[in-house]
């Protein structure tokens, strides 16, 4: 090591003697501005560099310090973490599920959507009466729905806004099945889907329970609700016959009428 340092010192002495006698060549004429910039650049670069050792002893010390200094490694390039992916159909963009989450539980009698349609058609021609709850006098839209399901042994609330919260939500009209509830007018009206883009409902005063084509779309329908399974999920389950449904409707109507007469009689006699 000492011999190597001695050789480097001799080389440095020879180079220093040579460079001392060297002078920069003159710049070409007409480049005074360039010369000024060149001189400034050289001066700036010289001031940015560390001063060279002035003596062989100083050079030896600097060389020994450089050899003893630990090597500085360049920082390793880091791979950026992959952006978090969002699963499709999740987050705020998904206002509604893209499929029926689960079919409603089967009823004791194995009632399904086709039974709802059959029971609803028994009320065709019943007049619309606002607040009406007697098939012999008249029904409003939500009372019609309530009577239809009650005839099948399924209880639902009395008014449309409460019925709109029952069962399982159906995401779109394309996935609706016969027997599903169609809620429109912001919860102010309700009917029963028949399939083939038709519904049965009690429309308005002056009309009666009837079937019409759906002019509503997913944009104007508030919600679609499935109260009973769209198909029977209990093998061999006994379903109420059409005659039994009609008998139930008649009995229910008679009981309702009798109850209303009793209330009326009590009110008159009490007055």
FENLIN-V835327 format. One record per residue. N is the residue number from 0. RES is the residue in three letters. PSI is psi in whole degrees, 0 to 359 (* if undefined). Layout:
BEGIN
N:RES:PSI
N:RES:PSI
END
This chain:
BEGIN
0:UNK:317
1:UNK:321
2:UNK:324
3:UNK:319
4:UNK:320
5:UNK:319
6:UNK:319
7:UNK:320
8:UNK:318
9:UNK:317
10:UNK:318
11:UNK:320
12:UNK:319
13:UNK:317
14:UNK:320
15:UNK:319
16:UNK:325
17:UNK:313
18:UNK:335
19:UNK:329
20:UNK:354
21:UNK:143
22:UNK:144
23:UNK:143
24:UNK:148
25:UNK:147
26:UNK:155
27:UNK:154
28:UNK:156
29:UNK:12
30:UNK:43
31:UNK:317
32:UNK:319
33:UNK:322
34:UNK:319
35:UNK:317
36:UNK:321
37:UNK:316
38:UNK:319
39:UNK:321
40:UNK:319
41:UNK:318
42:UNK:318
43:UNK:319
44:UNK:322
45:UNK:322
46:UNK:336
47:UNK:339
48:UNK:152
49:UNK:150
50:UNK:139
51:UNK:149
52:UNK:137
53:UNK:340
54:UNK:159
55:UNK:325
56:UNK:320
57:UNK:322
58:UNK:317
59:UNK:316
60:UNK:318
61:UNK:321
62:UNK:317
63:UNK:321
64:UNK:322
65:UNK:320
66:UNK:330
67:UNK:341
68:UNK:140
69:UNK:147
70:UNK:140
71:UNK:116
72:UNK:142
73:UNK:142
74:UNK:141
75:UNK:142
76:UNK:132
77:UNK:138
78:UNK:122
79:UNK:143
80:UNK:140
81:UNK:145
82:UNK:142
83:UNK:131
84:UNK:148
85:UNK:126
86:UNK:140
87:UNK:146
88:UNK:7
89:UNK:167
90:UNK:189
91:UNK:336
92:UNK:337
93:UNK:94
94:UNK:329
95:UNK:155
96:UNK:153
97:UNK:4
98:UNK:161
99:UNK:121
100:UNK:315
101:UNK:146
102:UNK:145
103:UNK:157
104:UNK:144
105:UNK:142
106:UNK:170
107:UNK:323
108:UNK:7
109:UNK:33
110:UNK:138
111:UNK:187
112:UNK:324
113:UNK:326
114:UNK:323
115:UNK:318
116:UNK:315
117:UNK:318
118:UNK:322
119:UNK:322
120:UNK:342
121:UNK:341
122:UNK:6
123:UNK:131
124:UNK:349
125:UNK:129
126:UNK:150
127:UNK:129
128:UNK:122
129:UNK:124
130:UNK:1
131:UNK:142
132:UNK:21
133:UNK:113
134:UNK:334
135:UNK:342
136:UNK:312
137:UNK:158
138:UNK:150
139:UNK:182
140:UNK:315
141:UNK:328
142:UNK:323
143:UNK:315
144:UNK:316
145:UNK:315
146:UNK:321
147:UNK:312
148:UNK:326
149:UNK:324
150:UNK:337
151:UNK:5
152:UNK:18
153:UNK:123
154:UNK:133
155:UNK:160
156:UNK:170
157:UNK:320
158:UNK:157
159:UNK:320
160:UNK:330
161:UNK:322
162:UNK:331
163:UNK:353
164:UNK:358
165:UNK:159
166:UNK:211
167:UNK:139
168:UNK:136
169:UNK:124
170:UNK:326
171:UNK:162
172:UNK:330
173:UNK:340
174:UNK:2
175:UNK:148
176:UNK:156
177:UNK:134
178:UNK:347
179:UNK:154
180:UNK:134
181:UNK:117
182:UNK:124
183:UNK:183
184:UNK:39
185:UNK:26
186:UNK:5
187:UNK:351
188:UNK:151
189:UNK:146
190:UNK:182
191:UNK:128
192:UNK:137
193:UNK:353
194:UNK:169
195:UNK:34
196:UNK:37
197:UNK:155
198:UNK:156
199:UNK:135
200:UNK:168
201:UNK:104
202:UNK:297
203:UNK:166
204:UNK:139
205:UNK:350
206:UNK:181
207:UNK:171
208:UNK:127
209:UNK:172
210:UNK:137
211:UNK:162
212:UNK:145
213:UNK:120
214:UNK:349
215:UNK:157
216:UNK:178
217:UNK:332
218:UNK:334
219:UNK:349
220:UNK:129
221:UNK:311
222:UNK:158
223:UNK:128
224:UNK:138
225:UNK:112
226:UNK:320
227:UNK:162
228:UNK:147
229:UNK:334
230:UNK:155
231:UNK:124
232:UNK:2
233:UNK:106
234:UNK:134
235:UNK:6
236:UNK:136
237:UNK:133
238:UNK:149
239:UNK:135
240:UNK:162
241:UNK:322
242:UNK:322
243:UNK:323
244:UNK:316
245:UNK:320
246:UNK:319
247:UNK:319
248:UNK:316
249:UNK:315
250:UNK:316
251:UNK:319
252:UNK:318
253:UNK:317
254:UNK:318
255:UNK:316
256:UNK:317
257:UNK:320
258:UNK:320
259:UNK:321
260:UNK:321
261:UNK:317
262:UNK:320
263:UNK:317
264:UNK:319
265:UNK:317
266:UNK:320
267:UNK:314
268:UNK:326
269:UNK:330
270:UNK:*
END
